[in-house]
Each structure stands twice: as structure tokens, then as C-alpha cells.
């Protein structure tokens, strides 16, 4: 399959006294998001979308919330791991679509900057990143930030230029011929003379 889709979701409750980290940015807001790491709901959802696209588990499989090493960790670390898993599986990102659900702060004014930050973290063009936000009207979720992320990935085509010689050479004899041609043309070493057998050895019984 040349293309695959991954879906990620995350949610965090707002908490006073901590910085608000969303989409790899620190936003000016009275409350941040509670979490073992920096609580970046957007980067967490994208991480799960990328891992899910190549069936590599989820963010908790690699970064357990009880592990003290990830206490207050920058979620950019999680994105880096997801990119490594994606590359290891032989895929690259075509596009990422993010939808946040939160009452405040307003995301629309900073969406262009957030798209650029996410694109930078994912090492892709900003045109491949979409960022949107909705409000949880009537759902009594004003104290929560949620995020849905979808990632479309594509298998990296194998380049003809990087194929190994063994994938092209059909037999050991052909490989020897190629080596002899190189030695002859580059170093002037004469090719070995091939002495034809006097009889067909395949006919010997």
C-alpha cells in the first residue's frame, strides 16, 4: 500500500500556574494544560497520528506518563520519535490536518504562525499543514482542550540510483564481468581470457 492514514486524539484539562504550550508554541494565557510532559495537546495528537499511520503503537508506548524522564518534557521530542518511526517504516508525510476544540485562547489569529512551527517540527512544507479550532459550545468543556489530528503518509519510492548492485546483477558471473570491466577501463588491467571447454560438461553422465 503506497499511502496510509493515521488518526490521533488528545485532551488535557486547564491548570493554573503552568505555561500554556500548544502546537510547539508558548501562548499568553492565564492557565496552561496539565500533563506529565508540557501538555501540548496538538503535538501529542500529531504524534499519535504519525505512529498510527505505520502501526507503530502510540505515544504512551514510547513515553509512559509515569516515567520521570518525561516530566515537563518538550513534546517536540515526541514528534522526533514519531518521525524516526515513520522513516524506519519507509514512509514520509504528505499532509497533516489538525482540529482543536477549546473555548480559549483564540487560535485563528495565531494559526499561520502555528502552522509554520508545526511544519518546522515535521520537516515539511507549511502548505502541508492545516490548523483549525472550534469551540465546545454547550458541551460544558470550557476547562478542557482537545485536539484531533489526521496524517496522510506515503511510502518512499525506491530510487533506481540507490539500488544495490546485488539487486541488479542476476548472477555471480555477471558480477565478475562487471568487476573485470571496471578494472580494465579504469586501471588498464586486461580481462581474463575465457577458455571454452572441449566438451559439454553438462552431458557427462
C-alpha angles and dihedrals in degrees: 000000000000098000132037135180127222127193126202134184134182139165136189133182120237116254130187120236098035130093118256111242117185128159093356091303133107109231129201104248136132092241137037131202121275115234144126089255124030090301095237098169094188098052090044092054092046091049091054092046092054094045091046092052090064096032092246097142125253140291092271091057091063101028110033110201091230094057109107091210090074097046107134089349120168106254089221084083089063091051091052091053092049091051091052091051090048092052092044089056090051100251138119132197121268097178144332125215119196129190120184124196113202139124096226153058103033110245101189095079092053099033094104092053091045091051089054092049093049092046089052092052091047092044092232137117115280089237088070093060126079123188123188136162135204133186122239094236113191094353097103090233100122089123093056135073117207132183136193119194131185123192126192113201133182132206112254107244115237109247118230088221095060099045112123119249090243089062091057103036110081099198145012089252091057091049090053090049091052091050092048091050090052093048091048098047098039105032102022093239109155118241120253114262114244112222112206114225118249091231139017107269090197089068095057112111 
